[in-house]
Structure formats: structure tokens, C-alpha cells
Amino acid sequence: MNHWRAQQKFLTAHPGLDTSLGKSHIRDLTIGELLKRGYACYWQRDLPAARQIFRTVMKQGYGTLTDWKYMLPAWLPESWHRRLIGLRDRNT
């Protein structure tokens, strides 16, 4: 999260980057990278970190439908989220 916040500060200080790099590319470099970190936390079962990252990513409106399938349970109570993961793990 700190890395993403630093990126946001940098982009605020350098508003011309939107024009030269393009907004879509900047979103991929910032929030897209944050999503990758969220997945890394998720697969390592660091659920508190993954949930915080996923919520931030969703607030930015980023991700594919597949990403949202993994991210949406971050709004549930953590115990429910863990239970869903446990059920999925048992079924695969």
C-alpha cells in the first residue's frame, strides 16, 4: 500500500505524465501492480493484507471480471472469507 501511495504522490507532483504515458498505462503501472501484490498476498494466505489491497483496487474500479471474483469476498467478514477459501480449497 505504501508503494502505491508513493506512486500517487509522484503522479500528483507530475501531472504531465497522464498525457505522455496515457491514463490507461499509468493505471496498469499503479493499480495494476497493486492488484498483483494483492494476489501474491492472497495465494500466500496473508488474507488481511490481500483484503486491504483488494478493497483499494475495487474502489479504483480496476480489474477484470475474474479479478472481481477473487476481490469481492474482501467485503465479507474475514471469517466468512476464510471459510469460502477453505471450501474452494477442499473442492479443488
PyMOL commands that set and color helices and strands:
alter all, ss='L'
color gray80, all
select helices_A, chain A and resi 2-13+17-21+23-43+47-59+65-75+78-91
alter helices_A, ss='H'
color red, helices_A
deselect
rebuild
show_as cartoon
